[in-house]
């Protein structure tokens, strides 16, 4: 009789199951991007829109065709009118956003780090934040005049409050055990703020930047519609008053592209500053 043990059928089945690769079951919670779906979602509605306009189903006065909008946009680029309005709007957005963001970061850090600043600042910020800042533009025009200052201050006010709250929330979300660990190693206070609190709050801060940039774009268009004769908002308003719907929609497309560009810049900033995640 042979001394070699013959594996039982149950043991052989167990060994086969152990060698069989297990199917990955986490795909539903890690969606991947599909460029084909993105382009189809963009191209198909445009084709339907163009077909409806070409067949006369829609009046060009109420909804011009994509080709007419593209022609109006090309004419704006060739004449230089687009860059004139866009450069003015970008200058207002940039100055107002920088002013509001810098102030919001300082106030948000103070509220997150110091008890007195939190007790004094948080109720005021929370109370004023829901007020539509464009509603304050007539008052700001009365105080500061109808020039650039009132528009920049309106944008800065709209940017300040979400930035301050985002920074305050980010500082409060930093795990306390990390701060206690740094204190146990006798790390100086400002080094803890610089090396522990600011990196931990950075995701919330950059999220606030993304929201405030979108708010700045909305406010500059509203401010230009109310009290300006140049800028994308003023151009869109003038085109609407003259029933030039192709130019109106061309201006809307420029605003959409500008919003996408701002979001892309903030996304690149997040990728660069949050590599540690």
Backbone bond lengths (Angstrom), bond angles and torsions (degrees), N, CA, C in turn:
res aa  C-N    CA-C-N  psi(-1)  N-CA   C-N-CA  omega(-1)  CA-C   N-CA-C  phi
1 X - - - 1.479 - - 1.522 109.54 -
2 X 1.324 117.22 135.41 1.462 121.50 -178.61 1.527 110.16 -75.82
3 X 1.379 113.68 143.12 1.481 119.24 178.66 1.523 112.52 -84.77
4 X 1.366 118.79 -7.70 1.465 121.34 -178.69 1.527 109.34 -73.55
5 X 1.333 114.76 126.65 1.468 119.84 -178.58 1.524 109.20 -79.04
6 X 1.282 116.02 131.34 1.464 121.85 177.88 1.523 108.22 -89.81
7 X 1.361 117.60 122.01 1.478 118.75 -178.89 1.516 111.50 -63.17
8 X 1.277 114.46 140.60 1.450 121.60 177.82 1.542 109.45 -71.38
9 X 1.328 117.03 154.85 1.474 119.83 178.78 1.530 112.70 -56.47
10 X 1.332 116.96 -37.80 1.464 119.68 -179.85 1.522 110.75 -64.49
11 X 1.346 116.41 -38.70 1.471 119.74 179.47 1.520 110.69 -67.44
12 X 1.346 117.22 -40.10 1.463 119.86 178.83 1.526 110.81 -63.98
13 X 1.334 117.88 -39.67 1.475 120.47 178.12 1.527 111.18 -65.46
14 X 1.329 117.05 -37.51 1.459 120.46 177.94 1.518 111.11 -65.23
15 X 1.341 116.32 -39.69 1.463 119.73 178.55 1.519 110.86 -66.15
16 X 1.331 117.21 -39.43 1.454 119.61 178.66 1.528 111.90 -65.18
17 X 1.332 116.19 -39.20 1.456 119.35 177.42 1.524 111.19 -65.25
18 X 1.314 117.01 -35.15 1.462 120.21 179.74 1.522 111.55 -67.95
19 X 1.343 117.69 -31.14 1.456 121.13 -178.91 1.518 112.74 -86.82
20 X 1.332 118.89 -13.68 1.464 121.63 -179.03 1.529 109.83 -76.09
21 X 1.346 118.27 126.31 1.474 119.58 179.43 1.527 111.51 -64.29
22 X 1.311 115.79 141.46 1.454 122.26 -178.44 1.535 109.13 -88.49
23 X 1.307 115.93 131.55 1.458 120.99 179.73 1.528 110.31 -67.64
24 X 1.348 115.22 136.83 1.459 121.02 178.05 1.521 109.49 -69.12
25 X 1.328 115.88 125.72 1.467 121.06 -174.14 1.525 112.73 -110.70
26 X 1.322 118.16 7.62 1.458 119.94 -176.33 1.510 114.30 -100.76
27 X 1.326 118.44 11.96 1.457 119.97 -175.21 1.515 114.04 -65.69
28 X 1.340 117.85 -31.34 1.450 120.16 -177.85 1.511 113.74 -65.82
29 X 1.330 117.52 -21.23 1.458 121.21 -177.70 1.520 112.40 -106.99
30 X 1.319 117.84 9.37 1.462 121.71 174.63 1.519 108.69 -134.56
31 X 1.369 117.61 69.29 1.464 120.12 -176.53 1.518 111.13 -66.20
32 X 1.314 115.44 143.25 1.456 121.95 177.89 1.526 109.52 -107.28
33 X 1.331 115.54 156.85 1.455 120.45 -179.10 1.518 110.64 -78.70
34 X 1.325 115.56 148.63 1.464 121.69 178.67 1.517 108.16 -128.38
35 X 1.325 117.05 108.64 1.453 121.06 -179.10 1.528 111.01 -65.28
36 X 1.330 116.42 -35.83 1.461 119.00 -179.82 1.523 111.15 -62.15
37 X 1.316 117.28 -43.61 1.471 120.61 178.58 1.525 111.10 -64.71
38 X 1.337 116.42 -38.07 1.463 119.93 179.47 1.523 111.18 -62.52
39 X 1.329 116.52 -47.25 1.459 120.11 -178.76 1.521 111.60 -68.54
40 X 1.329 117.12 -37.60 1.466 119.50 178.15 1.527 110.84 -64.46
41 X 1.342 116.61 -41.77 1.463 119.98 179.13 1.517 111.93 -63.70
42 X 1.331 116.91 -23.11 1.458 120.41 178.57 1.523 112.46 -91.24
43 X 1.327 116.74 -41.83 1.464 120.67 -172.53 1.524 112.16 -77.45
44 X 1.325 117.79 -41.63 1.466 120.40 -175.26 1.536 112.02 -60.35
45 X 1.340 120.30 -49.00 1.478 117.99 177.96 1.529 113.17 -62.33
46 X 1.344 117.23 -34.91 1.468 119.71 178.97 1.526 110.10 -65.75
47 X 1.331 117.35 -40.65 1.469 120.49 178.63 1.531 111.04 -64.39
48 X 1.327 116.63 -42.32 1.469 120.11 177.75 1.519 110.46 -63.64
49 X 1.312 116.48 -41.98 1.465 122.16 178.18 1.525 111.00 -60.39
50 X 1.336 116.67 -47.18 1.461 120.61 -179.62 1.524 110.90 -64.52
51 X 1.320 117.13 -40.46 1.460 120.46 179.29 1.526 111.23 -63.98
52 X 1.338 117.12 -42.21 1.465 120.31 179.55 1.521 111.10 -63.00
53 X 1.339 117.06 -38.90 1.466 119.88 178.98 1.532 111.17 -71.80
54 X 1.325 117.22 -39.45 1.463 120.40 -179.11 1.518 111.72 -67.12
55 X 1.312 117.94 -33.60 1.460 121.79 179.93 1.526 112.70 -83.35
56 X 1.309 117.47 -1.66 1.455 120.85 177.33 1.511 114.35 79.98
57 X 1.317 117.95 16.54 1.459 120.35 179.42 1.535 111.64 -74.66
58 X 1.325 116.49 -22.61 1.464 121.62 -177.42 1.520 108.29 -126.77
59 X 1.313 117.44 136.44 1.458 121.40 178.10 1.527 109.66 -71.11
60 X 1.332 118.68 132.16 1.471 120.59 179.03 1.525 112.96 -65.24
61 X 1.352 117.73 -19.37 1.454 119.86 177.27 1.526 111.54 -68.86
62 X 1.341 115.62 -37.71 1.463 120.01 -178.23 1.528 112.21 -89.78
63 X 1.321 117.38 -32.29 1.465 120.20 179.46 1.521 108.68 -149.01
64 X 1.327 118.13 94.46 1.466 120.00 178.61 1.523 111.17 -68.29
65 X 1.306 115.53 158.64 1.455 120.75 -177.76 1.523 110.46 -73.93
66 X 1.341 117.49 159.08 1.470 119.89 175.92 1.522 113.08 -57.18
67 X 1.347 117.60 -34.56 1.458 119.67 179.26 1.534 110.83 -67.47
68 X 1.331 117.29 -38.10 1.464 120.26 177.04 1.528 111.23 -66.17
69 X 1.325 116.28 -38.81 1.471 120.03 177.70 1.521 110.13 -65.76
70 X 1.346 116.21 -41.84 1.464 119.80 178.26 1.528 111.05 -63.18
71 X 1.341 117.23 -38.41 1.467 120.66 177.71 1.528 110.74 -65.05
72 X 1.344 117.33 -41.42 1.468 120.35 178.15 1.526 110.86 -65.22
73 X 1.319 116.36 -38.83 1.467 120.10 178.58 1.529 110.90 -66.24
74 X 1.322 116.67 -40.83 1.463 120.59 177.59 1.531 110.79 -63.04
75 X 1.332 116.48 -41.76 1.466 119.66 178.51 1.530 111.23 -63.09
76 X 1.334 117.71 -37.52 1.458 120.70 177.08 1.521 111.48 -65.04
77 X 1.339 116.23 -38.38 1.464 119.85 -179.93 1.524 110.77 -68.89
78 X 1.341 116.20 -44.48 1.469 120.29 -177.82 1.522 111.10 -64.74
79 X 1.320 117.24 -41.47 1.466 120.51 -178.05 1.519 113.43 -75.75
80 X 1.341 117.45 -13.78 1.455 120.70 -177.59 1.512 114.05 84.89
81 X 1.332 117.34 -0.77 1.462 120.93 -178.86 1.521 111.74 -66.03
82 X 1.333 116.46 -36.66 1.453 120.29 -179.48 1.523 110.89 -62.21
83 X 1.330 116.96 -48.87 1.456 119.15 -177.96 1.523 111.51 -65.63
84 X 1.336 117.90 -34.68 1.470 120.24 178.99 1.523 111.07 -61.88
85 X 1.323 116.46 -48.52 1.466 119.26 179.43 1.531 111.26 -70.28
86 X 1.320 116.75 -40.36 1.466 119.98 -176.04 1.522 111.35 -67.62
87 X 1.321 117.28 -39.98 1.466 119.81 -179.35 1.521 111.20 -64.43
88 X 1.320 117.36 -38.32 1.466 120.49 178.83 1.530 110.08 -66.09
89 X 1.331 116.74 -44.86 1.471 119.78 179.23 1.524 111.37 -63.80
90 X 1.330 117.26 -41.35 1.469 120.50 179.86 1.527 111.08 -64.47
91 X 1.320 116.93 -38.90 1.467 119.36 178.06 1.528 110.69 -63.29
92 X 1.323 117.49 -41.25 1.464 120.35 178.61 1.527 111.14 -66.80
93 X 1.327 116.30 -42.74 1.463 119.55 179.32 1.524 110.75 -63.77
94 X 1.338 116.53 -46.64 1.456 119.86 -176.60 1.515 112.56 -62.20
95 X 1.330 117.46 -46.78 1.459 120.04 -178.54 1.527 111.33 -67.81
96 X 1.332 117.06 -44.66 1.462 119.47 179.74 1.515 112.29 -66.06
97 X 1.340 116.86 -39.24 1.470 119.36 -179.26 1.517 111.12 -68.22
98 X 1.319 118.00 -42.86 1.460 120.51 179.21 1.525 111.05 -63.10
99 X 1.320 117.18 -43.28 1.462 120.66 -179.93 1.525 111.19 -64.46
100 X 1.334 117.05 -47.73 1.456 120.15 -179.27 1.510 112.84 -68.47
101 X 1.334 117.66 -36.80 1.459 120.85 -179.21 1.518 111.64 -69.19
102 X 1.334 117.07 -45.45 1.462 119.87 179.82 1.523 111.08 -60.02
103 X 1.325 116.38 -45.38 1.466 119.71 178.91 1.519 111.40 -66.14
104 X 1.338 116.89 -39.84 1.460 120.45 -179.37 1.513 112.55 -66.13
105 X 1.334 117.69 -38.30 1.471 120.34 178.52 1.526 110.17 -64.70
106 X 1.325 117.04 -43.89 1.464 120.22 -179.49 1.530 110.69 -63.57
107 X 1.326 117.09 -47.74 1.471 120.36 -178.84 1.526 110.72 -66.85
108 X 1.333 117.79 -40.77 1.460 120.20 178.93 1.518 112.51 -63.56
109 X 1.335 117.32 -41.57 1.463 119.98 176.08 1.526 111.38 -63.30
110 X 1.330 116.05 -42.16 1.462 118.93 179.09 1.527 111.00 -61.94
111 X 1.326 117.69 -43.04 1.470 120.06 179.01 1.516 111.50 -66.61
112 X 1.326 117.55 -33.69 1.447 119.73 -179.59 1.514 114.20 -77.01
113 X 1.346 117.16 -25.86 1.461 120.57 -173.52 1.521 113.64 -102.04
114 X 1.329 118.08 -29.39 1.460 120.55 -171.29 1.530 110.34 -121.04
115 X 1.314 115.43 133.51 1.460 121.43 -176.21 1.521 111.73 -64.55
116 X 1.328 117.53 -43.55 1.461 120.69 -177.66 1.529 110.61 -63.77
117 X 1.346 116.32 -43.93 1.466 119.84 178.94 1.524 110.99 -64.09
118 X 1.332 117.62 -37.52 1.463 120.56 178.65 1.523 110.60 -66.72
119 X 1.316 116.94 -44.08 1.467 120.18 -178.87 1.519 111.78 -65.50
120 X 1.327 117.65 -34.88 1.457 120.46 -178.07 1.519 112.29 -86.38
121 X 1.339 117.25 -38.19 1.454 120.11 -171.11 1.513 115.75 -89.66
122 X 1.331 117.40 -36.08 1.464 119.79 -173.75 1.517 113.02 -62.79
123 X 1.338 120.46 -45.80 1.479 118.31 178.00 1.521 112.96 -61.56
124 X 1.343 116.58 -39.03 1.460 119.41 -179.08 1.522 111.54 -67.84
125 X 1.339 116.36 -44.60 1.467 120.06 178.90 1.518 110.57 -62.92
126 X 1.324 116.79 -43.31 1.467 120.46 -179.19 1.523 111.96 -66.67
127 X 1.330 117.46 -30.27 1.465 120.61 -178.65 1.524 111.64 -77.95
128 X 1.330 117.53 -37.61 1.467 121.02 -175.35 1.517 111.90 -86.77
129 X 1.330 117.99 -25.07 1.468 121.52 -175.72 1.531 113.49 -55.47
130 X 1.355 120.58 -43.21 1.481 118.92 -177.22 1.529 114.35 -70.86
131 X 1.342 119.00 -12.53 1.460 120.14 -178.20 1.530 109.18 -70.35
132 X 1.343 119.34 127.03 1.474 120.21 176.13 1.529 109.96 -61.85
133 X 1.316 116.47 119.81 1.470 119.84 -173.99 1.516 111.63 -68.43
134 X 1.329 117.85 -25.56 1.460 119.22 178.65 1.528 110.53 -66.21
135 X 1.348 117.33 -23.47 1.463 120.31 177.05 1.519 111.67 -68.89
136 X 1.335 116.69 -20.13 1.461 120.60 178.79 1.523 112.49 -87.19
137 X 1.337 117.53 -7.29 1.463 119.98 -176.21 1.528 112.85 -60.46
138 X 1.342 120.43 -44.14 1.485 117.97 177.12 1.525 112.97 -58.42
139 X 1.330 116.72 -38.42 1.464 119.69 178.26 1.525 110.73 -67.66
140 X 1.341 116.67 -40.41 1.465 120.46 178.48 1.524 111.33 -66.55
141 X 1.340 116.71 -35.31 1.468 119.70 175.82 1.529 109.98 -64.63
142 X 1.339 116.68 -37.99 1.458 120.81 178.04 1.528 110.77 -65.02
143 X 1.336 116.33 -38.96 1.460 120.45 -178.40 1.531 112.58 -79.33
144 X 1.340 116.09 -44.42 1.460 121.14 -168.68 1.514 114.10 -109.10
145 X 1.321 117.67 -5.11 1.454 120.05 -177.51 1.514 111.42 93.37
146 X 1.334 116.00 172.58 1.461 120.78 -174.85 1.521 111.92 -91.48
147 X 1.334 117.33 5.53 1.459 121.50 -177.95 1.517 112.66 -76.69
148 X 1.327 115.20 -155.25 1.461 121.53 -174.67 1.527 112.63 -71.38
149 X 1.325 117.18 -29.27 1.464 119.97 -173.35 1.523 111.85 -60.29
150 X 1.324 117.65 -44.37 1.462 120.14 -178.51 1.524 111.73 -64.08
151 X 1.328 117.47 -37.29 1.463 120.41 179.68 1.523 110.88 -69.76
152 X 1.334 116.65 -43.21 1.468 120.14 -179.86 1.526 110.64 -65.01
153 X 1.323 117.07 -41.23 1.467 120.30 179.38 1.532 110.73 -65.88
154 X 1.328 117.83 -37.41 1.470 120.35 176.36 1.526 110.85 -60.77
155 X 1.324 116.76 -45.01 1.464 120.42 178.13 1.527 110.37 -64.54
156 X 1.339 116.65 -43.07 1.467 119.64 -179.35 1.523 111.67 -62.51
157 X 1.331 117.42 -38.92 1.466 119.98 177.33 1.525 111.32 -64.87
158 X 1.333 115.86 -42.09 1.459 118.90 178.95 1.506 112.97 -64.91
159 X 1.330 117.39 -30.61 1.468 121.96 -179.04 1.526 111.40 -82.86
160 X 1.334 116.23 -34.13 1.460 121.12 -173.16 1.525 113.05 -58.96
161 X 1.318 117.75 -48.93 1.462 120.64 -170.27 1.533 113.01 -68.22
162 X 1.349 120.87 -48.58 1.464 117.52 177.00 1.518 113.19 -64.22
163 X 1.339 116.96 -32.24 1.465 119.09 177.86 1.519 110.92 -66.93
164 X 1.332 117.39 -45.46 1.464 120.61 -179.97 1.523 111.49 -61.30
165 X 1.327 117.17 -43.16 1.466 119.95 179.57 1.524 111.27 -68.46
166 X 1.350 118.04 -37.14 1.461 120.06 178.70 1.524 111.11 -65.29
167 X 1.323 116.83 -42.37 1.468 120.30 178.86 1.528 110.36 -65.90
168 X 1.314 116.92 -44.11 1.470 120.60 178.90 1.530 111.00 -60.69
169 X 1.327 116.48 -43.98 1.466 120.22 178.88 1.519 111.18 -65.29
170 X 1.337 117.16 -41.07 1.459 120.11 179.62 1.512 112.53 -64.13
171 X 1.325 117.53 -40.57 1.472 120.17 178.48 1.521 110.35 -65.07
172 X 1.328 116.70 -40.70 1.458 119.27 179.24 1.511 113.72 -68.81
173 X 1.341 117.39 -21.66 1.465 120.71 -178.72 1.531 113.54 -86.96
174 X 1.326 118.10 -5.41 1.468 120.07 178.40 1.529 108.50 -66.43
175 X 1.341 118.78 129.02 1.474 120.29 -178.54 1.525 111.73 -57.63
176 X 1.323 115.61 130.55 1.455 120.03 -178.50 1.514 113.76 -65.51
177 X 1.356 117.28 -28.84 1.469 118.69 -178.78 1.528 112.05 -65.75
178 X 1.355 116.58 -29.01 1.463 118.78 176.57 1.530 110.75 -68.02
179 X 1.329 116.04 -40.55 1.463 119.60 178.27 1.521 110.44 -66.39
180 X 1.335 116.89 -42.81 1.467 120.09 179.68 1.525 110.55 -64.25
181 X 1.310 117.66 -37.17 1.461 120.33 178.67 1.527 110.34 -63.85
182 X 1.325 115.99 -44.13 1.465 118.47 178.34 1.525 110.81 -63.52
183 X 1.328 116.91 -38.60 1.460 119.24 178.63 1.523 111.82 -66.65
184 X 1.336 116.61 -34.41 1.462 119.41 179.21 1.521 112.24 -66.54
185 X 1.324 117.03 -25.56 1.463 121.44 175.23 1.530 111.87 -91.85
186 X 1.346 116.14 10.87 1.452 122.96 176.80 1.525 112.73 57.86
187 X 1.339 115.73 40.51 1.462 120.60 174.72 1.525 107.94 -73.59
188 X 1.324 118.91 134.90 1.470 120.74 179.99 1.534 111.88 -59.27
189 X 1.341 114.92 155.30 1.458 121.42 -173.77 1.522 111.89 -57.59
190 X 1.314 117.39 -50.08 1.457 120.16 -175.86 1.527 111.76 -70.13
191 X 1.333 117.56 -26.86 1.461 119.62 173.84 1.527 110.83 -70.13
192 X 1.329 117.10 -34.59 1.469 119.90 175.66 1.530 109.83 -64.19
193 X 1.329 115.99 -43.22 1.463 119.37 178.30 1.516 110.79 -61.79
194 X 1.330 116.53 -43.26 1.469 121.00 -174.51 1.521 112.46 -75.80
195 X 1.323 118.73 -37.38 1.454 121.87 -171.72 1.522 114.50 -102.74
196 X 1.327 117.22 -16.18 1.469 119.87 -177.47 1.529 110.63 -118.33
197 X 1.330 116.77 -55.24 1.461 120.19 -171.87 1.524 111.26 -72.57
198 X 1.333 117.92 -48.47 1.467 119.63 -178.04 1.534 112.49 -63.32
199 X 1.343 120.26 -46.49 1.479 117.94 175.86 1.523 113.24 -61.52
200 X 1.340 117.46 -36.94 1.453 119.86 179.38 1.520 112.92 -69.20
201 X 1.334 116.60 -31.82 1.468 120.62 -179.88 1.520 112.68 -88.38
202 X 1.324 117.92 -7.64 1.463 120.96 -173.14 1.530 113.78 -59.91
203 X 1.342 121.25 -40.45 1.472 118.84 177.07 1.526 113.23 -57.62
204 X 1.325 117.15 -42.61 1.465 119.67 178.12 1.523 111.34 -67.84
205 X 1.330 117.01 -37.53 1.462 120.43 179.83 1.522 110.54 -63.83
206 X 1.334 117.06 -45.04 1.459 119.84 179.82 1.528 111.42 -68.29
207 X 1.333 117.08 -33.39 1.461 119.56 173.30 1.525 111.35 -62.95
208 X 1.332 116.54 -37.97 1.456 119.88 174.66 1.515 112.41 -65.50
209 X 1.344 116.70 -35.59 1.465 120.15 176.41 1.525 110.85 -61.99
210 X 1.318 116.73 -41.79 1.468 120.22 -179.53 1.531 110.76 -62.67
211 X 1.330 116.58 -43.67 1.466 120.29 179.88 1.523 110.52 -67.61
212 X 1.328 116.89 -43.92 1.469 119.90 -176.84 1.523 111.42 -67.54
213 X 1.333 118.33 -32.54 1.472 119.86 177.30 1.526 110.78 -65.04
214 X 1.335 116.78 -40.38 1.463 119.93 176.63 1.527 110.94 -65.48
215 X 1.335 117.05 -39.53 1.467 120.17 177.95 1.525 110.59 -64.17
216 X 1.337 116.83 -39.14 1.467 120.20 178.88 1.524 111.11 -61.73
217 X 1.324 116.97 -39.62 1.464 120.18 178.57 1.528 111.05 -65.62
218 X 1.315 117.15 -42.23 1.468 120.31 177.90 1.523 111.55 -63.20
219 X 1.321 116.45 -42.30 1.459 119.68 -176.58 1.513 112.18 -70.89
220 X 1.334 118.00 -36.38 1.462 118.50 -178.69 1.530 110.11 -66.53
221 X 1.330 116.98 -37.34 1.468 119.29 177.64 1.526 110.35 -66.00
222 X 1.333 116.80 -44.16 1.472 119.65 179.80 1.518 111.23 -64.42
223 X 1.341 116.72 -43.08 1.461 119.48 -178.96 1.524 111.18 -65.40
224 X 1.323 117.11 -38.56 1.465 119.96 179.66 1.523 111.57 -69.74
225 X 1.307 117.46 -30.28 1.454 119.73 176.75 1.523 112.17 -70.60
226 X 1.338 116.37 -29.17 1.465 119.66 -176.58 1.528 111.70 -87.02
227 X 1.319 117.19 -44.67 1.458 118.36 -170.45 1.505 114.34 -141.27
228 X 1.349 119.29 50.34 1.461 120.86 178.18 1.518 109.11 -152.59
229 X 1.324 114.39 155.01 1.466 119.74 175.04 1.516 112.01 -113.39
230 X 1.331 117.15 7.61 1.465 122.15 176.94 1.520 108.78 -145.53
231 X 1.324 115.87 160.43 1.449 121.12 -173.91 1.524 110.43 109.92
232 X 1.330 116.07 161.53 1.463 120.48 -177.21 1.523 111.35 -62.19
233 X 1.333 117.13 -39.94 1.459 119.47 179.42 1.512 112.38 -62.95
234 X 1.328 116.92 -43.31 1.465 120.65 177.92 1.522 111.21 -65.39
235 X 1.335 116.52 -37.50 1.464 119.99 178.54 1.524 111.06 -64.51
236 X 1.327 117.24 -44.17 1.470 121.05 179.24 1.530 110.33 -63.11
237 X 1.326 117.00 -42.34 1.463 120.04 179.98 1.526 110.82 -64.20
238 X 1.320 117.62 -43.67 1.458 120.99 179.77 1.524 111.24 -63.82
239 X 1.348 116.83 -42.33 1.462 119.85 178.33 1.525 111.23 -63.40
240 X 1.324 117.45 -36.91 1.462 119.93 177.22 1.514 112.46 -67.67
241 X 1.331 117.04 -39.88 1.461 119.86 178.80 1.526 111.85 -64.74
242 X 1.333 116.86 -32.25 1.461 121.38 179.89 1.531 112.61 -90.87
243 X 1.340 116.91 4.91 1.474 122.56 -179.16 1.525 112.04 58.95
244 X 1.316 116.98 30.33 1.474 121.78 174.50 1.526 107.82 -91.74
245 X 1.322 114.91 77.14 1.462 119.81 -171.59 1.520 112.66 -68.19
246 X 1.344 118.15 -26.74 1.455 118.58 177.34 1.524 110.84 -66.37
247 X 1.356 116.85 -42.46 1.456 119.81 177.01 1.525 111.59 -70.10
248 X 1.327 116.16 -34.85 1.463 119.71 177.48 1.523 110.62 -60.28
249 X 1.330 116.51 -49.16 1.464 119.73 -179.79 1.514 111.85 -69.87
250 X 1.330 117.84 -29.39 1.466 119.87 173.88 1.530 110.02 -63.21
251 X 1.345 117.18 -41.13 1.460 120.05 175.70 1.520 112.52 -64.90
252 X 1.339 116.89 -37.28 1.466 120.48 177.19 1.527 110.58 -64.21
253 X 1.332 117.29 -40.44 1.465 120.70 178.04 1.529 110.70 -63.96
254 X 1.334 116.16 -39.67 1.470 119.35 176.88 1.525 110.22 -61.03
255 X 1.332 117.58 -41.77 1.463 121.11 177.47 1.529 111.18 -62.93
256 X 1.330 116.39 -40.28 1.458 119.97 178.49 1.527 111.27 -63.89
257 X 1.324 116.17 -44.50 1.468 119.92 178.23 1.523 111.66 -64.90
258 X 1.324 115.80 -36.37 1.461 119.31 177.57 1.529 110.94 -65.30
259 X 1.334 116.78 -40.42 1.461 119.81 176.12 1.513 112.29 -63.07
260 X 1.343 116.88 -41.51 1.462 120.18 176.69 1.524 111.62 -63.05
261 X 1.333 116.67 -40.45 1.465 120.24 179.72 1.529 110.91 -64.64
262 X 1.324 117.04 -41.95 1.469 120.23 178.81 1.529 110.13 -64.05
263 X 1.330 117.07 -43.27 1.458 119.73 177.23 1.519 112.62 -62.33
264 X 1.340 116.53 -36.71 1.470 120.52 178.30 1.520 110.68 -65.90
265 X 1.323 117.38 -41.00 1.465 120.66 179.36 1.525 110.47 -63.59
266 X 1.322 116.92 -44.23 1.467 119.81 178.33 1.524 110.54 -64.71
267 X 1.349 117.52 -37.47 1.459 120.51 177.00 1.515 112.15 -62.98
268 X 1.334 117.58 -41.76 1.467 120.69 176.76 1.524 110.95 -63.85
269 X 1.325 115.61 -37.43 1.467 119.13 177.42 1.527 111.06 -65.13
270 X 1.323 116.96 -39.67 1.466 120.36 176.80 1.520 111.16 -63.91
271 X 1.325 117.63 -44.34 1.456 120.13 179.78 1.529 112.16 -62.40
272 X 1.316 116.26 -33.90 1.470 120.00 -177.94 1.528 111.74 -77.19
273 X 1.332 116.95 -41.82 1.454 120.93 -174.34 1.521 113.70 -87.59
274 X 1.331 117.24 -17.98 1.473 120.28 -176.80 1.524 111.40 -113.01
275 X 1.324 116.95 34.18 1.460 119.16 177.34 1.525 112.86 -62.64
276 X 1.320 116.19 -29.01 1.470 120.34 -177.89 1.517 112.39 -65.05
277 X 1.340 117.58 -17.42 1.475 119.45 178.31 1.515 111.44 -80.86
